[in-house]
Amino acid sequence: MKPIHIIGGGLAGAEAAWQAAEAGVQVVLHEMRPVRGTDAHKTDGLAELVCSNSFRSDDAETNAVGLLHAEMRLAGSLIMTSGDANQVPAGGALAVDRDGFSAAVTARLEAHPLITIAREEVAELPPEDWDQAIIATGPLTSPALAEAIAVATGSDALAFFDAIAPIVHFDTIDMDVCWFQSRYDKVGPGGTGKDYINCPLDKVQYEAFVQALIDGPKSEFKEWEGTPYFDGCLPIEVMAERGVETLRHGPMKPMGLTNAHNPSVKAYAVVQLRQDNALGTLYNMVGFQTKLKHAEQVRVFRTIPGLANAEFARLGGLHRNTYINSPVLLDGTLQLKTRKGLRFAGQITGCEGYVESAAIGLLAGRFAAAERLGRAPHLPPPTTAFGALLGHITGGHMVSDDEPGKRSFQPMNVNFGLFPPVEAPKVAGKRLRGKEKSLARKRAMTGRALADCRRWLGLVAAAEAAE
Ligand SMILES: Cc1cc2nc3c(=O)[nH]c(=O)nc-3n(C[C@H](O)[C@H](O)[C@H](O)COP(=O)(O)OP(=O)(O)OC[C@H]3O[C@@H](n4cnc5c(N)ncnc54)[C@H](O)[C@@H]3O)c2cc1C
């Protein structure tokens, strides 16, 4: 049986290799370090954590990444086993000893009889002879391979920086203050004339907001990142610094909008949010890419009328990050539509974070192994964290029609906004409210997810058979 070739031995590649080999398939894992380094990696260990040592919350009941941990454990994840074995105290988070963790992953992969590790850069697209291959080269894919991917997928399809605007959970937006309307009620392709949520600011609110953007603490670019102000994608605070009126003539312009709650008073400025996912649970703040520190974003954006109680599925950012336009390029099994047998995994697909990257590696490894064994890939249900994340990457994201030429797909962590909604259960026949309702809904989602994940993995049948 021919091997599966996996390019990149980071979080995703390591997990993909493990899953494929555990399924009984031979794997060649190509990792370029130490032959060639990246700007962020410091060691030659596999699955090196380049920055924080945290896998974030380990709470599988009320936190989406905690749920993803739990699903990965059920699926026999090497990254989770090695993380658990190298845990360091971090409250409710799973944090790890980074060297011990990377050493454990490397040792397990090196010892696996079906895995060969080749320390070399793959500088071209995999040759045709590699009929099952996974590219998992991450946010710092080597320039030669990135160039080859750009040529194969089209120059617009590969980004080298993300420009992330915050995303808000729809059910935390106050629709008694905001209203649905497209600018000038334009219907556009696929629209209704009421496609945006609008938040009105008066002059005093606007000027205070602009000042807060200028004064707020920002994250710095790393020296090797450069300053990637491109495609008119300026951070809002940079626009704010150019003059108090700049934002009112840019992303916050009030023209063509009438406040449905107060039609006789023209808003001085308007923040617009656009539907981000097909489920309609997430809305992104249009044109609000920013380098403001995360805590400051929450503080400043909650001063926007209608967003006082906003919960953010994602906060804004601008980083060096190589990733492809997955919803356009990949099929539902992470396979390049134009080349059967070639998959992408990890952060290069447009997920964000160590755990999410490993989870997508886990799926890609299983899908490729299934095909190698002559079976169809078995997709996780959309109600699971695996399925929700896969859905974001391969299909759930809404493409913006009204900003032609702009890529709207941006990387994202797993979050509850990616899951099909559930009703919060009633307690003693009574509807819950506020925080209690939100917690009950999360518990209902995670309970459903874990049950569906067990069924997907065949663990329910196995448990029933054992009884
Ligand atoms: C500076 C920086 C800081 C970050 N901080 C965090 C953080 O604190 N928390 C977090 O969750 N996420 C963080 N991330 C995101 C993080 O990189 C990803 O979450 C995760 O590492 C992605 O996993 P991956 O497997 O897709 O890529 P990686 O883990 O980067 O693995 C890709 C591997 O591919 C190898 N490679 C690249 N090109 C080639 C080639 N042509 N041939 C062979 N091998 C190749 C690389 O050497 C690397 O080992 C950060 C990213 C950067 C760039």
The ligand as an SDF file (V2000), in Angstrom:
LIG
                    3D

 53 58  0  0  0  0  0  0  0  0999 V2000
    3.9800   34.1480   15.9430 C   0  0  0  0  0  0  0  0  0  0  0  0
    2.8270   33.2520   16.1580 C   0  0  0  0  0  0  0  0  0  0  0  0
    2.2800   33.1060   17.4250 C   0  0  0  0  0  0  0  0  0  0  0  0
    1.1940   32.2520   17.6470 C   0  0  0  0  0  0  0  0  0  0  0  0
    0.7010   32.1210   18.8990 N   0  0  0  0  0  0  0  0  0  0  0  0
   -0.3070   31.2400   19.1380 C   0  0  0  0  0  0  0  0  0  0  0  0
   -0.7890   31.0120   20.4650 C   0  0  0  0  0  0  0  0  0  0  0  0
   -0.2880   31.6020   21.4170 O   0  0  0  0  0  0  0  0  0  0  0  0
   -1.7980   30.1360   20.6490 N   0  0  0  0  0  0  0  0  0  0  0  0
   -2.3430   29.4490   19.6200 C   0  0  0  0  0  0  0  0  0  0  0  0
   -3.2680   28.6490   19.8610 O   0  0  0  0  0  0  0  0  0  0  0  0
   -1.9220   29.6390   18.3560 N   0  0  0  0  0  0  0  0  0  0  0  0
   -0.9030   30.5140   18.0980 C   0  0  0  0  0  0  0  0  0  0  0  0
   -0.4480   30.7270   16.8250 N   0  0  0  0  0  0  0  0  0  0  0  0
   -1.0690   30.0310   15.7660 C   0  0  0  0  0  0  0  0  0  0  0  0
   -0.3280   28.7010   15.6700 C   0  0  0  0  0  0  0  0  0  0  0  0
    0.7470   28.8030   14.8110 O   0  0  0  0  0  0  0  0  0  0  0  0
   -1.2330   27.6480   15.2220 C   0  0  0  0  0  0  0  0  0  0  0  0
   -2.3030   27.6100   16.1020 O   0  0  0  0  0  0  0  0  0  0  0  0
   -0.6490   26.2540   15.1110 C   0  0  0  0  0  0  0  0  0  0  0  0
    0.7120   26.1430   15.3660 O   0  0  0  0  0  0  0  0  0  0  0  0
   -0.9360   25.8750   13.7140 C   0  0  0  0  0  0  0  0  0  0  0  0
   -0.6850   24.5350   13.5600 O   0  0  0  0  0  0  0  0  0  0  0  0
   -0.2520   24.0220   12.1430 P   0  0  0  0  0  0  0  0  0  0  0  0
    0.0980   22.5960   12.2860 O   0  0  0  0  0  0  0  0  0  0  0  0
   -1.2420   24.4210   11.1450 O   0  0  0  0  0  0  0  0  0  0  0  0
    1.0750   24.8620   11.8260 O   0  0  0  0  0  0  0  0  0  0  0  0
    2.4870   24.7640   12.5980 P   0  0  0  0  0  0  0  0  0  0  0  0
    2.3080   24.3000   13.9720 O   0  0  0  0  0  0  0  0  0  0  0  0
    3.1690   26.0590   12.3600 O   0  0  0  0  0  0  0  0  0  0  0  0
    3.2370   23.6140   11.7940 O   0  0  0  0  0  0  0  0  0  0  0  0
    3.6170   23.7550   10.4600 C   0  0  0  0  0  0  0  0  0  0  0  0
    4.9040   22.9760   10.2710 C   0  0  0  0  0  0  0  0  0  0  0  0
    5.1920   22.9190    8.8770 O   0  0  0  0  0  0  0  0  0  0  0  0
    6.5880   23.0930    8.6980 C   0  0  0  0  0  0  0  0  0  0  0  0
    6.7750   23.5650    7.3170 N   0  0  0  0  0  0  0  0  0  0  0  0
    6.4510   24.7700    6.7800 C   0  0  0  0  0  0  0  0  0  0  0  0
    6.6990   24.7820    5.4550 N   0  0  0  0  0  0  0  0  0  0  0  0
    7.1920   23.5400    5.1350 C   0  0  0  0  0  0  0  0  0  0  0  0
    7.6110   22.9420    3.9220 C   0  0  0  0  0  0  0  0  0  0  0  0
    7.5750   23.6010    2.7660 N   0  0  0  0  0  0  0  0  0  0  0  0
    8.0700   21.6590    3.9460 N   0  0  0  0  0  0  0  0  0  0  0  0
    8.1030   20.9470    5.1330 C   0  0  0  0  0  0  0  0  0  0  0  0
    7.7240   21.4980    6.3090 N   0  0  0  0  0  0  0  0  0  0  0  0
    7.2390   22.7700    6.3100 C   0  0  0  0  0  0  0  0  0  0  0  0
    6.9670   24.0790    9.7900 C   0  0  0  0  0  0  0  0  0  0  0  0
    8.3470   24.0010   10.0960 O   0  0  0  0  0  0  0  0  0  0  0  0
    6.0830   23.6300   10.9460 C   0  0  0  0  0  0  0  0  0  0  0  0
    6.7180   22.6760   11.7500 O   0  0  0  0  0  0  0  0  0  0  0  0
    0.6300   31.5580   16.5650 C   0  0  0  0  0  0  0  0  0  0  0  0
    1.1860   31.6930   15.2850 C   0  0  0  0  0  0  0  0  0  0  0  0
    2.2590   32.5340   15.0780 C   0  0  0  0  0  0  0  0  0  0  0  0
    2.8230   32.6570   13.6940 C   0  0  0  0  0  0  0  0  0  0  0  0
  1  2  1  0
  2  3  1  0
  2 52  2  0
  3  4  2  0
  4  5  1  0
  4 50  1  0
  5  6  2  0
  6  7  1  0
  6 13  1  0
  7  8  2  0
  7  9  1  0
  9 10  1  0
 10 11  2  0
 10 12  1  0
 12 13  2  0
 13 14  1  0
 14 15  1  0
 14 50  1  0
 15 16  1  0
 16 17  1  0
 16 18  1  0
 18 19  1  0
 18 20  1  0
 20 21  1  0
 20 22  1  0
 22 23  1  0
 23 24  1  0
 24 25  2  0
 24 26  1  0
 24 27  1  0
 27 28  1  0
 28 29  2  0
 28 30  1  0
 28 31  1  0
 31 32  1  0
 32 33  1  0
 33 34  1  0
 33 48  1  0
 34 35  1  0
 35 36  1  0
 35 46  1  0
 36 37  1  0
 36 45  1  0
 37 38  2  0
 38 39  1  0
 39 40  1  0
 39 45  2  0
 40 41  1  0
 40 42  2  0
 42 43  1  0
 43 44  2  0
 44 45  1  0
 46 47  1  0
 46 48  1  0
 48 49  1  0
 50 51  2  0
 51 52  1  0
 52 53  1  0
M  END
$$$$
